[in-house]
Amino acid sequence: MAVVKRIAFIGNSLPRRCGIATFTTDLQCAVAASRSDLETVIVAMTDHGQLYDYPSTVGLQINDDRPDDYVRAAEYLNSGGFGAVSLQHEFGIFGGEAGSQIMSLLSRLTIPIVTTLHTVLPEPTRAQREVIARIVEASSKVVVMAEKGRELLRSVYQVPDEKIEIVPHGIPEFAFAEPDAAKARLGFSNKSVILTFGLLSPNKGIEVMIDAMPAILKTRPDAVYVVLGATHPNLVRDQGEAYRESLLAHARQAGVEDHVIFLDQFVDQKKLLDFISMADVYVTPYLNEAQMTSGTLAYSFGLGKAVVSTPYWHARELLANGRGILVPFGDAAAIGIEIAKLLTNDVLRQAMCRRAYSTSRSMTWERTAERYMSVFDNAGWKHRLKTIARSDTSSLLRDSRAPPEMRIDHFLSMCDDTGLFQHAIHSVPDRTHGYCVDDNARALLVACALNNPGEERLPEALTARFAAFVQHAWNPGTQRFRNFMGFNRCWLEDKGSEDSHGRTLWALGVCALTDANLSRRSWAASLFSETLAAAEGFRSPRAWAFVLLGLDAYCSAAPDDLRAARMRTVLANQLILIFDTVATDDWVWFEDGLAYDNARLSQALILTGMASKASRYINIGLESLRWLVRQQTSAKGQFRPIGTAGFGDRRQPPQAFDQQPLEAAATIAACLAAWRVDHDVQWKNEAARVFAWFLGSNDLSVSLVDLETGSCRDGLHPDRPNENRGGESVVSYLLGLSEIRQIARLSESRSRPDPLVA
């Protein structure tokens, strides 16, 4: 099989630390580093023939206003042995109306094109719409960096979903660091530093931040606002430095000229990262929501900075769920209040910093390059990823009484003396991301599942380790479980999400009933009782479901706990209420969208109905599960988990990808709960069909599991399996396998003749 040796990146050549030029160079370097035999070349758009600071990997220059240069570039690319072209598109880079001259190049290419759209306009002019339509038509794949981009491509430009890929903006790999050392290097010791960086232009909202400074200085007189970056070259060309001078005058008029520092300079990446490192708070007070991506925001978030921003599209997605703070456009008072709050509350600021840093590890340029490489593969590169050898699953598909053996080698390798690691790089535990109570609670569920007859128990010390992690996660001060812990055993937050709290209660309830160790059962029951009260205020339907699953076991272990019995009724009724509110003939579900662990909602109602003999709970659980099963069935009749690309869609058919093991495990458990309550054998068949997804009966016809080690890949992308094999995936597989093996043993015992009768 031929392997492509060269790829070309087309981007602009404005100064190095500017927008698309920066992105293009960083992406090119990351992709080049991803494979030793790959050569990468930049085709640089020049500004009226002027090539700014670009690296030596520039293979060709295109003068943006010379049509012949575009034709010459197409000839160069077609004849140069390139396997693909990565076009970095932004309005204003290419010549012609709305940048139409780029089509002189694209229309002549005979190799696959992957276009990254840095801006997707919600209200394009006719010329802009036509150019984008032609670029999309010429491209094998179109990449955007945010979900909003996908939404606009679908609704405004009618781009088919299968052509769109989301790859977040990349960030440098940089160790988390407190700001003091960088402040000392840059001359800002003993200052509370607020930072904005990037090319100056009127849409950045710098004036609004200047207006916020007086309020900030009342609580932090040591605060300084550092504005790092040169004026945008186009602005300088048209107006000189009039805009920068107006900002200086604005600061003087506000009486904060000694606390607003303008650094008119371009800086290399090392110096830039130093400036970001010294910031206590990073602010993007942009004035327009229609900003699809912000490299400055991505970089600062990636270095673990507390970010205050207006809610432009990129910020709204990246900073959601408490990862940053959003304030209204043009609201200096709101910006001042939020920044002052962060600068005067070290605990709040540091928690936000660590959450940002932990969340952003998937955005590093190394990870971004991996995603782009997969997009290039899918776009038609001649070399293909090695096909994963499929296990022979025919016996399982024909006969659910023959499931695989329980192998836990990989599970054991993912554990250390703290607990179960969150992530892996391929099959190697990834210490960078540490641990979480979510996965260690699931690991405790695995330990309990392996207490079933016919299974070999986990080593006692390992089960005790999972229990100890759960105990340590409990924070009496907040009355909540913490979730994320670094490899250094330091917690990254004071409390986790409602879902993680509910999942931990689920594990404690099961442990209280089924653990092999009597003392640990007592511990689990005691901690369950202590931590249950928080669930009464939960708003997450999945958290309700997880708690109900825990209550199903706990109430069997502690039947006299009337408070727990009351809580079970309250939470089940809340699920019934939202179902009655949301469900229609066509949408038989609890919420307006489908997300993760969906089947657990149905399972929770079925089990609660069985325990309380409440037929309404059972009926709604079965009705919703039947509907969900239909949504999770492909045209070929195979199980197709709800794709992560559709999380957040409202009342829309599910997206096909990415597919995750978590959904398979949940659906298996829910179907077998349904079988136990109504004895319809079709539920058992459905559970076997879902389990077969792990073994190769899926959209890609590849096995996710290694039957020798028990490892499980993290899921399915549209074009390949995810080769990483993290904690969530392996426990999902083992929990699903445990359920299937338990049912197989039950079926076998029922089919065996009674020796007393024989």
KABEL-V954346 format. One record per backbone hydrogen bond with DSSP energy under -1.0 kcal/mol. CO is the residue of the C=O (numbers start at 1). NH is the residue of the N-H. If there is no record, write none. Layout:
co->CO nh->NH
co->CO nh->NH
//
This chain:
co->5 nh->39
co->6 nh->83
co->7 nh->41
co->8 nh->86
co->9 nh->43
co->10 nh->88
co->11 nh->45
co->13 nh->52
co->15 nh->18
co->18 nh->21
co->18 nh->22
co->19 nh->23
co->20 nh->24
co->21 nh->25
co->22 nh->26
co->23 nh->27
co->24 nh->28
co->25 nh->29
co->26 nh->30
co->27 nh->31
co->28 nh->32
co->29 nh->33
co->35 nh->38
co->39 nh->7
co->41 nh->9
co->42 nh->59
co->42 nh->60
co->43 nh->11
co->44 nh->62
co->46 nh->48
co->46 nh->64
co->47 nh->50
co->50 nh->47
co->55 nh->58
co->57 nh->42
co->60 nh->44
co->62 nh->46
co->63 nh->66
co->66 nh->69
co->67 nh->71
co->68 nh->72
co->69 nh->73
co->70 nh->74
co->71 nh->75
co->72 nh->76
co->73 nh->77
co->74 nh->78
co->75 nh->79
co->84 nh->8
co->85 nh->114
co->86 nh->10
co->87 nh->116
co->89 nh->118
co->90 nh->93
co->95 nh->101
co->96 nh->99
co->97 nh->100
co->99 nh->102
co->100 nh->103
co->101 nh->104
co->102 nh->105
co->102 nh->106
co->103 nh->107
co->105 nh->108
co->106 nh->109
co->112 nh->85
co->113 nh->140
co->113 nh->141
co->114 nh->87
co->115 nh->143
co->116 nh->89
co->125 nh->129
co->126 nh->130
co->127 nh->131
co->128 nh->132
co->129 nh->133
co->130 nh->134
co->131 nh->135
co->132 nh->136
co->133 nh->137
co->134 nh->138
co->135 nh->139
co->141 nh->115
co->142 nh->165
co->143 nh->117
co->144 nh->167
co->146 nh->150
co->147 nh->151
co->148 nh->152
co->149 nh->153
co->150 nh->154
co->151 nh->155
co->152 nh->156
co->152 nh->157
co->153 nh->159
co->160 nh->163
co->161 nh->164
co->163 nh->142
co->165 nh->144
co->171 nh->365
co->179 nh->183
co->180 nh->184
co->181 nh->185
co->182 nh->186
co->183 nh->188
co->188 nh->191
co->192 nh->224
co->193 nh->280
co->193 nh->281
co->194 nh->226
co->195 nh->283
co->196 nh->228
co->200 nh->232
co->201 nh->204
co->203 nh->287
co->205 nh->209
co->206 nh->210
co->207 nh->211
co->208 nh->212
co->212 nh->216
co->213 nh->217
co->216 nh->220
co->220 nh->223
co->222 nh->192
co->224 nh->194
co->225 nh->261
co->226 nh->196
co->227 nh->263
co->228 nh->198
co->230 nh->200
co->232 nh->236
co->233 nh->237
co->234 nh->238
co->235 nh->239
co->236 nh->240
co->239 nh->242
co->241 nh->245
co->242 nh->246
co->243 nh->247
co->244 nh->248
co->245 nh->249
co->246 nh->250
co->247 nh->251
co->248 nh->252
co->249 nh->253
co->250 nh->254
co->251 nh->256
co->252 nh->255
co->256 nh->259
co->259 nh->225
co->261 nh->227
co->263 nh->229
co->263 nh->265
co->268 nh->272
co->269 nh->273
co->270 nh->274
co->271 nh->275
co->272 nh->276
co->273 nh->277
co->274 nh->278
co->276 nh->279
co->281 nh->195
co->282 nh->308
co->284 nh->310
co->289 nh->291
co->289 nh->313
co->291 nh->314
co->294 nh->298
co->295 nh->299
co->296 nh->300
co->297 nh->301
co->298 nh->302
co->299 nh->303
co->300 nh->305
co->301 nh->304
co->306 nh->282
co->307 nh->325
co->308 nh->284
co->309 nh->327
co->310 nh->312
co->312 nh->316
co->313 nh->317
co->314 nh->318
co->315 nh->319
co->319 nh->324
co->320 nh->323
co->325 nh->309
co->328 nh->331
co->330 nh->332
co->331 nh->335
co->332 nh->336
co->333 nh->337
co->334 nh->338
co->335 nh->339
co->336 nh->340
co->337 nh->341
co->338 nh->342
co->339 nh->343
co->340 nh->344
co->345 nh->349
co->346 nh->350
co->347 nh->351
co->348 nh->352
co->349 nh->353
co->350 nh->354
co->351 nh->355
co->352 nh->356
co->353 nh->357
co->354 nh->358
co->355 nh->359
co->356 nh->360
co->358 nh->361
co->360 nh->363
co->363 nh->171
co->364 nh->368
co->365 nh->369
co->366 nh->370
co->367 nh->371
co->368 nh->372
co->369 nh->373
co->370 nh->374
co->371 nh->375
co->372 nh->376
co->373 nh->377
co->374 nh->378
co->375 nh->379
co->376 nh->381
co->377 nh->380
co->391 nh->393
co->393 nh->397
co->394 nh->398
co->395 nh->399
co->399 nh->402
co->408 nh->412
co->409 nh->413
co->410 nh->414
co->412 nh->415
co->414 nh->421
co->419 nh->416
co->422 nh->727
co->423 nh->430
co->425 nh->428
co->426 nh->725
co->428 nh->425
co->431 nh->434
co->434 nh->422
co->435 nh->485
co->436 nh->440
co->437 nh->441
co->438 nh->442
co->439 nh->443
co->440 nh->444
co->441 nh->445
co->442 nh->446
co->443 nh->447
co->444 nh->448
co->445 nh->449
co->446 nh->450
co->448 nh->451
co->449 nh->452
co->452 nh->455
co->459 nh->463
co->460 nh->464
co->461 nh->465
co->462 nh->466
co->463 nh->467
co->464 nh->468
co->465 nh->469
co->466 nh->470
co->467 nh->471
co->468 nh->472
co->469 nh->473
co->473 nh->482
co->475 nh->479
co->475 nh->480
co->480 nh->475
co->481 nh->496
co->483 nh->437
co->484 nh->492
co->485 nh->435
co->486 nh->489
co->490 nh->486
co->497 nh->501
co->498 nh->502
co->499 nh->503
co->500 nh->504
co->501 nh->505
co->502 nh->506
co->503 nh->507
co->504 nh->508
co->505 nh->509
co->506 nh->510
co->507 nh->511
co->508 nh->512
co->509 nh->513
co->510 nh->514
co->511 nh->515
co->517 nh->521
co->518 nh->522
co->519 nh->523
co->520 nh->524
co->521 nh->525
co->522 nh->526
co->523 nh->527
co->524 nh->528
co->525 nh->529
co->526 nh->530
co->527 nh->531
co->528 nh->532
co->532 nh->535
co->533 nh->536
co->534 nh->537
co->535 nh->538
co->540 nh->544
co->541 nh->545
co->542 nh->546
co->543 nh->547
co->544 nh->548
co->545 nh->549
co->546 nh->550
co->547 nh->551
co->548 nh->552
co->549 nh->553
co->550 nh->554
co->551 nh->555
co->553 nh->557
co->554 nh->558
co->558 nh->561
co->560 nh->562
co->561 nh->565
co->562 nh->566
co->563 nh->567
co->564 nh->568
co->565 nh->569
co->566 nh->570
co->567 nh->571
co->568 nh->572
co->569 nh->573
co->570 nh->574
co->571 nh->575
co->572 nh->576
co->573 nh->577
co->574 nh->578
co->575 nh->579
co->576 nh->580
co->577 nh->581
co->578 nh->582
co->579 nh->583
co->587 nh->584
co->587 nh->589
co->592 nh->651
co->597 nh->600
co->598 nh->601
co->599 nh->603
co->600 nh->604
co->601 nh->605
co->602 nh->606
co->603 nh->607
co->604 nh->608
co->605 nh->609
co->606 nh->610
co->607 nh->611
co->608 nh->612
co->609 nh->613
co->609 nh->614
co->614 nh->618
co->615 nh->619
co->616 nh->620
co->617 nh->621
co->618 nh->622
co->619 nh->623
co->620 nh->624
co->621 nh->625
co->622 nh->626
co->623 nh->627
co->624 nh->628
co->625 nh->629
co->626 nh->630
co->627 nh->631
co->628 nh->632
co->630 nh->633
co->632 nh->640
co->634 nh->637
co->638 nh->634
co->643 nh->646
co->644 nh->647
co->646 nh->649
co->655 nh->643
co->657 nh->645
co->658 nh->644
co->659 nh->716
co->660 nh->663
co->661 nh->665
co->662 nh->666
co->663 nh->667
co->664 nh->668
co->665 nh->669
co->666 nh->670
co->667 nh->671
co->668 nh->672
co->669 nh->673
co->670 nh->674
co->671 nh->675
co->672 nh->676
co->673 nh->677
co->674 nh->678
co->675 nh->679
co->680 nh->683
co->681 nh->685
co->682 nh->686
co->683 nh->687
co->684 nh->688
co->685 nh->689
co->686 nh->690
co->687 nh->691
co->688 nh->692
co->690 nh->693
co->691 nh->694
co->692 nh->697
co->693 nh->696
co->694 nh->704
co->696 nh->698
co->704 nh->713
co->706 nh->710
co->709 nh->410
co->711 nh->706
co->715 nh->722
co->716 nh->659
co->720 nh->717
co->724 nh->714
co->726 nh->730
co->727 nh->731
co->728 nh->732
co->729 nh->733
co->730 nh->734
co->731 nh->735
co->732 nh->736
co->733 nh->737
co->734 nh->738
co->735 nh->739
co->736 nh->740
co->737 nh->741
co->738 nh->742
co->739 nh->743
co->740 nh->744
co->741 nh->745
co->742 nh->746
co->743 nh->747
co->744 nh->748
co->745 nh->749
co->746 nh->750
co->747 nh->751
co->748 nh->752
co->754 nh->758
//
